[in-house]
Amino acid sequence: MKNRVIDDHVLETFVAQKYHWKSLNHDQQMAMAVELMRHRYMERKLYNFIESVIEDKQAWHKYRDLLVKEVSKL
């Protein structure tokens, strides 16, 4: 399936409920559904990436704190 993006004006008018979903042709409905699925997929990937970065940072801070405690014992 080709990567067709719905025009922003059409999308904004649709979301403002000035269009009913039945007023969009089949190709527009399908393009909106495909675009939404792609965005949802990428959003999940982005949140997973952000979460892993945060977890790594927290692990690094804990490791650093442990090292400081060990050095202070010497």
mmCIF file of the N, C-alpha and C atoms, coordinates in Angstrom:
data_MODEL
# 
_entry.id   MODEL 
# 
loop_
_atom_site.group_PDB 
_atom_site.id 
_atom_site.type_symbol 
_atom_site.label_atom_id 
_atom_site.label_alt_id 
_atom_site.label_comp_id 
_atom_site.label_asym_id 
_atom_site.label_entity_id 
_atom_site.label_seq_id 
_atom_site.pdbx_PDB_ins_code 
_atom_site.Cartn_x 
_atom_site.Cartn_y 
_atom_site.Cartn_z 
_atom_site.occupancy 
_atom_site.B_iso_or_equiv 
_atom_site.pdbx_formal_charge 
_atom_site.auth_seq_id 
_atom_site.auth_comp_id 
_atom_site.auth_asym_id 
_atom_site.auth_atom_id 
_atom_site.pdbx_PDB_model_num 
ATOM 1   N N  . MET A 1 1  ? 0.843   -1.174 0.000  1.00 0.00 ? 1  MET A N  1 
ATOM 2   C CA . MET A 1 1  ? 0.000   0.000  0.000  1.00 0.00 ? 1  MET A CA 1 
ATOM 3   C C  . MET A 1 1  ? 0.887   1.236  0.000  1.00 0.00 ? 1  MET A C  1 
ATOM 4   N N  . LYS A 1 2  ? 0.539   2.211  -0.833 1.00 0.00 ? 2  LYS A N  1 
ATOM 5   C CA . LYS A 1 2  ? 1.348   3.419  -0.902 1.00 0.00 ? 2  LYS A CA 1 
ATOM 6   C C  . LYS A 1 2  ? 1.100   4.305  0.318  1.00 0.00 ? 2  LYS A C  1 
ATOM 7   N N  . ASN A 1 3  ? 2.072   5.106  0.615  1.00 0.00 ? 3  ASN A N  1 
ATOM 8   C CA . ASN A 1 3  ? 2.033   5.957  1.801  1.00 0.00 ? 3  ASN A CA 1 
ATOM 9   C C  . ASN A 1 3  ? 1.294   7.244  1.457  1.00 0.00 ? 3  ASN A C  1 
ATOM 10  N N  . ARG A 1 4  ? -0.024  7.227  1.582  1.00 0.00 ? 4  ARG A N  1 
ATOM 11  C CA . ARG A 1 4  ? -0.839  8.394  1.275  1.00 0.00 ? 4  ARG A CA 1 
ATOM 12  C C  . ARG A 1 4  ? -1.185  9.102  2.575  1.00 0.00 ? 4  ARG A C  1 
ATOM 13  N N  . VAL A 1 5  ? -0.947  10.399 2.629  1.00 0.00 ? 5  VAL A N  1 
ATOM 14  C CA . VAL A 1 5  ? -1.230  11.192 3.817  1.00 0.00 ? 5  VAL A CA 1 
ATOM 15  C C  . VAL A 1 5  ? -2.450  12.064 3.518  1.00 0.00 ? 5  VAL A C  1 
ATOM 16  N N  . ILE A 1 6  ? -3.369  12.084 4.459  1.00 0.00 ? 6  ILE A N  1 
ATOM 17  C CA . ILE A 1 6  ? -4.559  12.906 4.318  1.00 0.00 ? 6  ILE A CA 1 
ATOM 18  C C  . ILE A 1 6  ? -4.186  14.371 4.508  1.00 0.00 ? 6  ILE A C  1 
ATOM 19  N N  . ASP A 1 7  ? -4.754  15.235 3.680  1.00 0.00 ? 7  ASP A N  1 
ATOM 20  C CA . ASP A 1 7  ? -4.530  16.672 3.759  1.00 0.00 ? 7  ASP A CA 1 
ATOM 21  C C  . ASP A 1 7  ? -4.925  17.183 5.151  1.00 0.00 ? 7  ASP A C  1 
ATOM 22  N N  . ASP A 1 8  ? -4.116  18.061 5.722  1.00 0.00 ? 8  ASP A N  1 
ATOM 23  C CA . ASP A 1 8  ? -4.390  18.586 7.064  1.00 0.00 ? 8  ASP A CA 1 
ATOM 24  C C  . ASP A 1 8  ? -5.753  19.259 7.157  1.00 0.00 ? 8  ASP A C  1 
ATOM 25  N N  . HIS A 1 9  ? -6.141  19.995 6.106  1.00 0.00 ? 9  HIS A N  1 
ATOM 26  C CA . HIS A 1 9  ? -7.440  20.682 6.121  1.00 0.00 ? 9  HIS A CA 1 
ATOM 27  C C  . HIS A 1 9  ? -8.584  19.670 6.214  1.00 0.00 ? 9  HIS A C  1 
ATOM 28  N N  . VAL A 1 10 ? -8.500  18.600 5.442  1.00 0.00 ? 10 VAL A N  1 
ATOM 29  C CA . VAL A 1 10 ? -9.539  17.566 5.480  1.00 0.00 ? 10 VAL A CA 1 
ATOM 30  C C  . VAL A 1 10 ? -9.586  16.930 6.864  1.00 0.00 ? 10 VAL A C  1 
ATOM 31  N N  . LEU A 1 11 ? -8.426  16.634 7.423  1.00 0.00 ? 11 LEU A N  1 
ATOM 32  C CA . LEU A 1 11 ? -8.356  16.016 8.743  1.00 0.00 ? 11 LEU A CA 1 
ATOM 33  C C  . LEU A 1 11 ? -8.917  16.939 9.828  1.00 0.00 ? 11 LEU A C  1 
ATOM 34  N N  . GLU A 1 12 ? -8.528  18.209 9.788  1.00 0.00 ? 12 GLU A N  1 
ATOM 35  C CA . GLU A 1 12 ? -9.025  19.165 10.775 1.00 0.00 ? 12 GLU A CA 1 
ATOM 36  C C  . GLU A 1 12 ? -10.540 19.348 10.671 1.00 0.00 ? 12 GLU A C  1 
ATOM 37  N N  . THR A 1 13 ? -11.063 19.397 9.446  1.00 0.00 ? 13 THR A N  1 
ATOM 38  C CA . THR A 1 13 ? -12.500 19.536 9.247  1.00 0.00 ? 13 THR A CA 1 
ATOM 39  C C  . THR A 1 13 ? -13.226 18.292 9.739  1.00 0.00 ? 13 THR A C  1 
ATOM 40  N N  . PHE A 1 14 ? -12.648 17.135 9.507  1.00 0.00 ? 14 PHE A N  1 
ATOM 41  C CA . PHE A 1 14 ? -13.232 15.877 9.960  1.00 0.00 ? 14 PHE A CA 1 
ATOM 42  C C  . PHE A 1 14 ? -13.260 15.822 11.490 1.00 0.00 ? 14 PHE A C  1 
ATOM 43  N N  . VAL A 1 15 ? -12.147 16.174 12.121 1.00 0.00 ? 15 VAL A N  1 
ATOM 44  C CA . VAL A 1 15 ? -12.057 16.130 13.579 1.00 0.00 ? 15 VAL A CA 1 
ATOM 45  C C  . VAL A 1 15 ? -12.999 17.167 14.210 1.00 0.00 ? 15 VAL A C  1 
ATOM 46  N N  . ALA A 1 16 ? -13.198 18.292 13.551 1.00 0.00 ? 16 ALA A N  1 
ATOM 47  C CA . ALA A 1 16 ? -14.114 19.320 14.049 1.00 0.00 ? 16 ALA A CA 1 
ATOM 48  C C  . ALA A 1 16 ? -15.574 18.920 13.839 1.00 0.00 ? 16 ALA A C  1 
ATOM 49  N N  . GLN A 1 17 ? -15.791 17.735 13.301 1.00 0.00 ? 17 GLN A N  1 
ATOM 50  C CA . GLN A 1 17 ? -17.120 17.151 13.068 1.00 0.00 ? 17 GLN A CA 1 
ATOM 51  C C  . GLN A 1 17 ? -17.940 17.943 12.056 1.00 0.00 ? 17 GLN A C  1 
ATOM 52  N N  . LYS A 1 18 ? -17.249 18.577 11.114 1.00 0.00 ? 18 LYS A N  1 
ATOM 53  C CA . LYS A 1 18 ? -17.937 19.245 10.005 1.00 0.00 ? 18 LYS A CA 1 
ATOM 54  C C  . LYS A 1 18 ? -18.155 18.260 8.863  1.00 0.00 ? 18 LYS A C  1 
ATOM 55  N N  . TYR A 1 19 ? -17.395 17.163 8.883  1.00 0.00 ? 19 TYR A N  1 
ATOM 56  C CA . TYR A 1 19 ? -17.570 16.044 7.950  1.00 0.00 ? 19 TYR A CA 1 
ATOM 57  C C  . TYR A 1 19 ? -18.017 14.842 8.768  1.00 0.00 ? 19 TYR A C  1 
ATOM 58  N N  . HIS A 1 20 ? -18.824 14.023 8.155  1.00 0.00 ? 20 HIS A N  1 
ATOM 59  C CA . HIS A 1 20 ? -19.130 12.721 8.743  1.00 0.00 ? 20 HIS A CA 1 
ATOM 60  C C  . HIS A 1 20 ? -18.176 11.739 8.078  1.00 0.00 ? 20 HIS A C  1 
ATOM 61  N N  . TRP A 1 21 ? -17.818 10.674 8.762  1.00 0.00 ? 21 TRP A N  1 
ATOM 62  C CA . TRP A 1 21 ? -16.872 9.718  8.177  1.00 0.00 ? 21 TRP A CA 1 
ATOM 63  C C  . TRP A 1 21 ? -17.390 9.155  6.871  1.00 0.00 ? 21 TRP A C  1 
ATOM 64  N N  . LYS A 1 22 ? -18.723 9.116  6.693  1.00 0.00 ? 22 LYS A N  1 
ATOM 65  C CA . LYS A 1 22 ? -19.288 8.596  5.443  1.00 0.00 ? 22 LYS A CA 1 
ATOM 66  C C  . LYS A 1 22 ? -19.056 9.548  4.273  1.00 0.00 ? 22 LYS A C  1 
ATOM 67  N N  . SER A 1 23 ? -18.745 10.807 4.558  1.00 0.00 ? 23 SER A N  1 
ATOM 68  C CA . SER A 1 23 ? -18.495 11.765 3.476  1.00 0.00 ? 23 SER A CA 1 
ATOM 69  C C  . SER A 1 23 ? -17.097 11.586 2.886  1.00 0.00 ? 23 SER A C  1 
ATOM 70  N N  . LEU A 1 24 ? -16.241 10.848 3.578  1.00 0.00 ? 24 LEU A N  1 
ATOM 71  C CA . LEU A 1 24 ? -14.907 10.555 3.051  1.00 0.00 ? 24 LEU A CA 1 
ATOM 72  C C  . LEU A 1 24 ? -14.988 9.328  2.161  1.00 0.00 ? 24 LEU A C  1 
ATOM 73  N N  . ASN A 1 25 ? -14.299 9.376  1.047  1.00 0.00 ? 25 ASN A N  1 
ATOM 74  C CA . ASN A 1 25 ? -14.330 8.205  0.171  1.00 0.00 ? 25 ASN A CA 1 
ATOM 75  C C  . ASN A 1 25 ? -13.496 7.070  0.771  1.00 0.00 ? 25 ASN A C  1 
ATOM 76  N N  . HIS A 1 26 ? -13.632 5.907  0.193  1.00 0.00 ? 26 HIS A N  1 
ATOM 77  C CA . HIS A 1 26 ? -12.962 4.716  0.726  1.00 0.00 ? 26 HIS A CA 1 
ATOM 78  C C  . HIS A 1 26 ? -11.448 4.902  0.810  1.00 0.00 ? 26 HIS A C  1 
ATOM 79  N N  . ASP A 1 27 ? -10.858 5.502  -0.212 1.00 0.00 ? 27 ASP A N  1 
ATOM 80  C CA . ASP A 1 27 ? -9.407  5.712  -0.209 1.00 0.00 ? 27 ASP A CA 1 
ATOM 81  C C  . ASP A 1 27 ? -8.977  6.627  0.938  1.00 0.00 ? 27 ASP A C  1 
ATOM 82  N N  . GLN A 1 28 ? -9.757  7.665  1.195  1.00 0.00 ? 28 GLN A N  1 
ATOM 83  C CA . GLN A 1 28 ? -9.431  8.576  2.296  1.00 0.00 ? 28 GLN A CA 1 
ATOM 84  C C  . GLN A 1 28 ? -9.569  7.869  3.651  1.00 0.00 ? 28 GLN A C  1 
ATOM 85  N N  . GLN A 1 29 ? -10.623 7.085  3.798  1.00 0.00 ? 29 GLN A N  1 
ATOM 86  C CA . GLN A 1 29 ? -10.813 6.337  5.040  1.00 0.00 ? 29 GLN A CA 1 
ATOM 87  C C  . GLN A 1 29 ? -9.658  5.370  5.264  1.00 0.00 ? 29 GLN A C  1 
ATOM 88  N N  . MET A 1 30 ? -9.275  4.681  4.216  1.00 0.00 ? 30 MET A N  1 
ATOM 89  C CA . MET A 1 30 ? -8.173  3.723  4.327  1.00 0.00 ? 30 MET A CA 1 
ATOM 90  C C  . MET A 1 30 ? -6.852  4.440  4.620  1.00 0.00 ? 30 MET A C  1 
ATOM 91  N N  . ALA A 1 31 ? -6.615  5.564  3.956  1.00 0.00 ? 31 ALA A N  1 
ATOM 92  C CA . ALA A 1 31 ? -5.383  6.319  4.187  1.00 0.00 ? 31 ALA A CA 1 
ATOM 93  C C  . ALA A 1 31 ? -5.317  6.806  5.634  1.00 0.00 ? 31 ALA A C  1 
ATOM 94  N N  . MET A 1 32 ? -6.447  7.251  6.173  1.00 0.00 ? 32 MET A N  1 
ATOM 95  C CA . MET A 1 32 ? -6.471  7.697  7.565  1.00 0.00 ? 32 MET A CA 1 
ATOM 96  C C  . MET A 1 32 ? -6.182  6.535  8.513  1.00 0.00 ? 32 MET A C  1 
ATOM 97  N N  . ALA A 1 33 ? -6.770  5.397  8.237  1.00 0.00 ? 33 ALA A N  1 
ATOM 98  C CA . ALA A 1 33 ? -6.557  4.221  9.093  1.00 0.00 ? 33 ALA A CA 1 
ATOM 99  C C  . ALA A 1 33 ? -5.097  3.776  9.048  1.00 0.00 ? 33 ALA A C  1 
ATOM 100 N N  . VAL A 1 34 ? -4.510  3.745  7.857  1.00 0.00 ? 34 VAL A N  1 
ATOM 101 C CA . VAL A 1 34 ? -3.112  3.328  7.715  1.00 0.00 ? 34 VAL A CA 1 
ATOM 102 C C  . VAL A 1 34 ? -2.190  4.322  8.420  1.00 0.00 ? 34 VAL A C  1 
ATOM 103 N N  . GLU A 1 35 ? -2.461  5.613  8.228  1.00 0.00 ? 35 GLU A N  1 
ATOM 104 C CA . GLU A 1 35 ? -1.634  6.636  8.866  1.00 0.00 ? 35 GLU A CA 1 
ATOM 105 C C  . GLU A 1 35 ? -1.730  6.534  10.394 1.00 0.00 ? 35 GLU A C  1 
ATOM 106 N N  . LEU A 1 36 ? -2.925  6.301  10.913 1.00 0.00 ? 36 LEU A N  1 
ATOM 107 C CA . LEU A 1 36 ? -3.113  6.148  12.355 1.00 0.00 ? 36 LEU A CA 1 
ATOM 108 C C  . LEU A 1 36 ? -2.362  4.922  12.879 1.00 0.00 ? 36 LEU A C  1 
ATOM 109 N N  . MET A 1 37 ? -2.434  3.811  12.160 1.00 0.00 ? 37 MET A N  1 
ATOM 110 C CA . MET A 1 37 ? -1.715  2.605  12.583 1.00 0.00 ? 37 MET A CA 1 
ATOM 111 C C  . MET A 1 37 ? -0.208  2.840  12.600 1.00 0.00 ? 37 MET A C  1 
ATOM 112 N N  . ARG A 1 38 ? 0.305   3.534  11.590 1.00 0.00 ? 38 ARG A N  1 
ATOM 113 C CA . ARG A 1 38 ? 1.746   3.820  11.550 1.00 0.00 ? 38 ARG A CA 1 
ATOM 114 C C  . ARG A 1 38 ? 2.157   4.696  12.721 1.00 0.00 ? 38 ARG A C  1 
ATOM 115 N N  . HIS A 1 39 ? 1.351   5.721  13.004 1.00 0.00 ? 39 HIS A N  1 
ATOM 116 C CA . HIS A 1 39 ? 1.675   6.607  14.122 1.00 0.00 ? 39 HIS A CA 1 
ATOM 117 C C  . HIS A 1 39 ? 1.613   5.867  15.451 1.00 0.00 ? 39 HIS A C  1 
ATOM 118 N N  . ARG A 1 40 ? 0.634   5.011  15.616 1.00 0.00 ? 40 ARG A N  1 
ATOM 119 C CA . ARG A 1 40 ? 0.541   4.230  16.861 1.00 0.00 ? 40 ARG A CA 1 
ATOM 120 C C  . ARG A 1 40 ? 1.741   3.316  17.021 1.00 0.00 ? 40 ARG A C  1 
ATOM 121 N N  . TYR A 1 41 ? 2.153   2.691  15.925 1.00 0.00 ? 41 TYR A N  1 
ATOM 122 C CA . TYR A 1 41 ? 3.319   1.807  15.962 1.00 0.00 ? 41 TYR A CA 1 
ATOM 123 C C  . TYR A 1 41 ? 4.567   2.592  16.357 1.00 0.00 ? 41 TYR A C  1 
ATOM 124 N N  . MET A 1 42 ? 4.774   3.731  15.717 1.00 0.00 ? 42 MET A N  1 
ATOM 125 C CA . MET A 1 42 ? 5.956   4.534  16.000 1.00 0.00 ? 42 MET A CA 1 
ATOM 126 C C  . MET A 1 42 ? 5.908   5.120  17.409 1.00 0.00 ? 42 MET A C  1 
ATOM 127 N N  . GLU A 1 43 ? 4.716   5.477  17.878 1.00 0.00 ? 43 GLU A N  1 
ATOM 128 C CA . GLU A 1 43 ? 4.583   6.008  19.225 1.00 0.00 ? 43 GLU A CA 1 
ATOM 129 C C  . GLU A 1 43 ? 4.981   4.960  20.267 1.00 0.00 ? 43 GLU A C  1 
ATOM 130 N N  . ARG A 1 44 ? 4.529   3.707  20.059 1.00 0.00 ? 44 ARG A N  1 
ATOM 131 C CA . ARG A 1 44 ? 4.918   2.631  20.977 1.00 0.00 ? 44 ARG A CA 1 
ATOM 132 C C  . ARG A 1 44 ? 6.431   2.444  20.981 1.00 0.00 ? 44 ARG A C  1 
ATOM 133 N N  . LYS A 1 45 ? 7.031   2.448  19.790 1.00 0.00 ? 45 LYS A N  1 
ATOM 134 C CA . LYS A 1 45 ? 8.486   2.296  19.693 1.00 0.00 ? 45 LYS A CA 1 
ATOM 135 C C  . LYS A 1 45 ? 9.198   3.443  20.401 1.00 0.00 ? 45 LYS A C  1 
ATOM 136 N N  . LEU A 1 46 ? 8.698   4.657  20.215 1.00 0.00 ? 46 LEU A N  1 
ATOM 137 C CA . LEU A 1 46 ? 9.303   5.830  20.836 1.00 0.00 ? 46 LEU A CA 1 
ATOM 138 C C  . LEU A 1 46 ? 9.230   5.741  22.350 1.00 0.00 ? 46 LEU A C  1 
ATOM 139 N N  . TYR A 1 47 ? 8.056   5.383  22.891 1.00 0.00 ? 47 TYR A N  1 
ATOM 140 C CA . TYR A 1 47 ? 7.920   5.268  24.343 1.00 0.00 ? 47 TYR A CA 1 
ATOM 141 C C  . TYR A 1 47 ? 8.798   4.151  24.904 1.00 0.00 ? 47 TYR A C  1 
ATOM 142 N N  . ASN A 1 48 ? 8.905   3.051  24.193 1.00 0.00 ? 48 ASN A N  1 
ATOM 143 C CA . ASN A 1 48 ? 9.788   1.968  24.643 1.00 0.00 ? 48 ASN A CA 1 
ATOM 144 C C  . ASN A 1 48 ? 11.245  2.437  24.668 1.00 0.00 ? 48 ASN A C  1 
ATOM 145 N N  . PHE A 1 49 ? 11.645  3.195  23.649 1.00 0.00 ? 49 PHE A N  1 
ATOM 146 C CA . PHE A 1 49 ? 13.003  3.727  23.587 1.00 0.00 ? 49 PHE A CA 1 
ATOM 147 C C  . PHE A 1 49 ? 13.254  4.688  24.748 1.00 0.00 ? 49 PHE A C  1 
ATOM 148 N N  . ILE A 1 50 ? 12.321  5.599  24.969 1.00 0.00 ? 50 ILE A N  1 
ATOM 149 C CA . ILE A 1 50 ? 12.465  6.569  26.055 1.00 0.00 ? 50 ILE A CA 1 
ATOM 150 C C  . ILE A 1 50 ? 12.545  5.852  27.398 1.00 0.00 ? 50 ILE A C  1 
ATOM 151 N N  . GLU A 1 51 ? 11.681  4.860  27.580 1.00 0.00 ? 51 GLU A N  1 
ATOM 152 C CA . GLU A 1 51 ? 11.684  4.094  28.826 1.00 0.00 ? 51 GLU A CA 1 
ATOM 153 C C  . GLU A 1 51 ? 13.020  3.401  29.045 1.00 0.00 ? 51 GLU A C  1 
ATOM 154 N N  . SER A 1 52 ? 13.589  2.811  27.996 1.00 0.00 ? 52 SER A N  1 
ATOM 155 C CA . SER A 1 52 ? 14.873  2.114  28.150 1.00 0.00 ? 52 SER A CA 1 
ATOM 156 C C  . SER A 1 52 ? 15.992  3.093  28.473 1.00 0.00 ? 52 SER A C  1 
ATOM 157 N N  . VAL A 1 53 ? 15.953  4.285  27.891 1.00 0.00 ? 53 VAL A N  1 
ATOM 158 C CA . VAL A 1 53 ? 16.969  5.291  28.189 1.00 0.00 ? 53 VAL A CA 1 
ATOM 159 C C  . VAL A 1 53 ? 16.856  5.728  29.645 1.00 0.00 ? 53 VAL A C  1 
ATOM 160 N N  . ILE A 1 54 ? 15.639  5.943  30.101 1.00 0.00 ? 54 ILE A N  1 
ATOM 161 C CA . ILE A 1 54 ? 15.436  6.358  31.494 1.00 0.00 ? 54 ILE A CA 1 
ATOM 162 C C  . ILE A 1 54 ? 15.901  5.263  32.440 1.00 0.00 ? 54 ILE A C  1 
ATOM 163 N N  . GLU A 1 55 ? 15.545  4.024  32.141 1.00 0.00 ? 55 GLU A N  1 
ATOM 164 C CA . GLU A 1 55 ? 15.973  2.919  33.000 1.00 0.00 ? 55 GLU A CA 1 
ATOM 165 C C  . GLU A 1 55 ? 17.488  2.820  33.051 1.00 0.00 ? 55 GLU A C  1 
ATOM 166 N N  . ASP A 1 56 ? 18.144  2.982  31.918 1.00 0.00 ? 56 ASP A N  1 
ATOM 167 C CA . ASP A 1 56 ? 19.607  2.931  31.897 1.00 0.00 ? 56 ASP A CA 1 
ATOM 168 C C  . ASP A 1 56 ? 20.203  4.063  32.727 1.00 0.00 ? 56 ASP A C  1 
ATOM 169 N N  . LYS A 1 57 ? 19.605  5.244  32.649 1.00 0.00 ? 57 LYS A N  1 
ATOM 170 C CA . LYS A 1 57 ? 20.099  6.372  33.421 1.00 0.00 ? 57 LYS A CA 1 
ATOM 171 C C  . LYS A 1 57 ? 19.948  6.102  34.912 1.00 0.00 ? 57 LYS A C  1 
ATOM 172 N N  . GLN A 1 58 ? 18.801  5.558  35.293 1.00 0.00 ? 58 GLN A N  1 
ATOM 173 C CA . GLN A 1 58 ? 18.583  5.244  36.701 1.00 0.00 ? 58 GLN A CA 1 
ATOM 174 C C  . GLN A 1 58 ? 19.580  4.191  37.178 1.00 0.00 ? 58 GLN A C  1 
ATOM 175 N N  . ALA A 1 59 ? 19.828  3.190  36.349 1.00 0.00 ? 59 ALA A N  1 
ATOM 176 C CA . ALA A 1 59 ? 20.799  2.159  36.708 1.00 0.00 ? 59 ALA A CA 1 
ATOM 177 C C  . ALA A 1 59 ? 22.192  2.769  36.855 1.00 0.00 ? 59 ALA A C  1 
ATOM 178 N N  . TRP A 1 60 ? 22.543  3.681  35.964 1.00 0.00 ? 60 TRP A N  1 
ATOM 179 C CA . TRP A 1 60 ? 23.851  4.337  36.053 1.00 0.00 ? 60 TRP A CA 1 
ATOM 180 C C  . TRP A 1 60 ? 23.970  5.135  37.333 1.00 0.00 ? 60 TRP A C  1 
ATOM 181 N N  . HIS A 1 61 ? 22.913  5.872  37.710 1.00 0.00 ? 61 HIS A N  1 
ATOM 182 C CA . HIS A 1 61 ? 22.949  6.658  38.940 1.00 0.00 ? 61 HIS A CA 1 
ATOM 183 C C  . HIS A 1 61 ? 23.102  5.752  40.168 1.00 0.00 ? 61 HIS A C  1 
ATOM 184 N N  . LYS A 1 62 ? 22.415  4.631  40.182 1.00 0.00 ? 62 LYS A N  1 
ATOM 185 C CA . LYS A 1 62 ? 22.537  3.685  41.299 1.00 0.00 ? 62 LYS A CA 1 
ATOM 186 C C  . LYS A 1 62 ? 23.960  3.132  41.373 1.00 0.00 ? 62 LYS A C  1 
ATOM 187 N N  . TYR A 1 63 ? 24.511  2.792  40.216 1.00 0.00 ? 63 TYR A N  1 
ATOM 188 C CA . TYR A 1 63 ? 25.883  2.264  40.161 1.00 0.00 ? 63 TYR A CA 1 
ATOM 189 C C  . TYR A 1 63 ? 26.871  3.310  40.672 1.00 0.00 ? 63 TYR A C  1 
ATOM 190 N N  . ARG A 1 64 ? 26.692  4.537  40.228 1.00 0.00 ? 64 ARG A N  1 
ATOM 191 C CA . ARG A 1 64 ? 27.569  5.626  40.661 1.00 0.00 ? 64 ARG A CA 1 
ATOM 192 C C  . ARG A 1 64 ? 27.471  5.840  42.171 1.00 0.00 ? 64 ARG A C  1 
ATOM 193 N N  . ASP A 1 65 ? 26.256  5.798  42.712 1.00 0.00 ? 65 ASP A N  1 
ATOM 194 C CA . ASP A 1 65 ? 26.071  5.949  44.159 1.00 0.00 ? 65 ASP A CA 1 
ATOM 195 C C  . ASP A 1 65 ? 26.774  4.836  44.938 1.00 0.00 ? 65 ASP A C  1 
ATOM 196 N N  . LEU A 1 66 ? 26.689  3.604  44.425 1.00 0.00 ? 66 LEU A N  1 
ATOM 197 C CA . LEU A 1 66 ? 27.380  2.486  45.070 1.00 0.00 ? 66 LEU A CA 1 
ATOM 198 C C  . LEU A 1 66 ? 28.887  2.690  45.063 1.00 0.00 ? 66 LEU A C  1 
ATOM 199 N N  . LEU A 1 67 ? 29.423  3.160  43.957 1.00 0.00 ? 67 LEU A N  1 
ATOM 200 C CA . LEU A 1 67 ? 30.857  3.423  43.875 1.00 0.00 ? 67 LEU A CA 1 
ATOM 201 C C  . LEU A 1 67 ? 31.280  4.494  44.860 1.00 0.00 ? 67 LEU A C  1 
ATOM 202 N N  . VAL A 1 68 ? 30.498  5.556  44.972 1.00 0.00 ? 68 VAL A N  1 
ATOM 203 C CA . VAL A 1 68 ? 30.825  6.634  45.900 1.00 0.00 ? 68 VAL A CA 1 
ATOM 204 C C  . VAL A 1 68 ? 30.837  6.099  47.326 1.00 0.00 ? 68 VAL A C  1 
ATOM 205 N N  . LYS A 1 69 ? 29.880  5.260  47.663 1.00 0.00 ? 69 LYS A N  1 
ATOM 206 C CA . LYS A 1 69 ? 29.840  4.689  49.010 1.00 0.00 ? 69 LYS A CA 1 
ATOM 207 C C  . LYS A 1 69 ? 31.061  3.817  49.280 1.00 0.00 ? 69 LYS A C  1 
ATOM 208 N N  . GLU A 1 70 ? 31.463  3.030  48.293 1.00 0.00 ? 70 GLU A N  1 
ATOM 209 C CA . GLU A 1 70 ? 32.627  2.158  48.459 1.00 0.00 ? 70 GLU A CA 1 
ATOM 210 C C  . GLU A 1 70 ? 33.901  2.978  48.599 1.00 0.00 ? 70 GLU A C  1 
ATOM 211 N N  . VAL A 1 71 ? 34.022  4.022  47.811 1.00 0.00 ? 71 VAL A N  1 
ATOM 212 C CA . VAL A 1 71 ? 35.224  4.852  47.879 1.00 0.00 ? 71 VAL A CA 1 
ATOM 213 C C  . VAL A 1 71 ? 35.283  5.576  49.219 1.00 0.00 ? 71 VAL A C  1 
ATOM 214 N N  . SER A 1 72 ? 34.125  6.008  49.724 1.00 0.00 ? 72 SER A N  1 
ATOM 215 C CA . SER A 1 72 ? 34.114  6.726  50.998 1.00 0.00 ? 72 SER A CA 1 
ATOM 216 C C  . SER A 1 72 ? 34.486  5.825  52.170 1.00 0.00 ? 72 SER A C  1 
ATOM 217 N N  . LYS A 1 73 ? 34.329  4.505  52.007 1.00 0.00 ? 73 LYS A N  1 
ATOM 218 C CA . LYS A 1 73 ? 34.696  3.553  53.057 1.00 0.00 ? 73 LYS A CA 1 
ATOM 219 C C  . LYS A 1 73 ? 36.218  3.419  53.161 1.00 0.00 ? 73 LYS A C  1 
ATOM 220 N N  . LEU A 1 74 ? 36.925  3.698  52.076 1.00 0.00 ? 74 LEU A N  1 
ATOM 221 C CA . LEU A 1 74 ? 38.393  3.524  52.047 1.00 0.00 ? 74 LEU A CA 1 
ATOM 222 C C  . LEU A 1 74 ? 39.080  4.551  52.825 1.00 0.00 ? 74 LEU A C  1 
# 
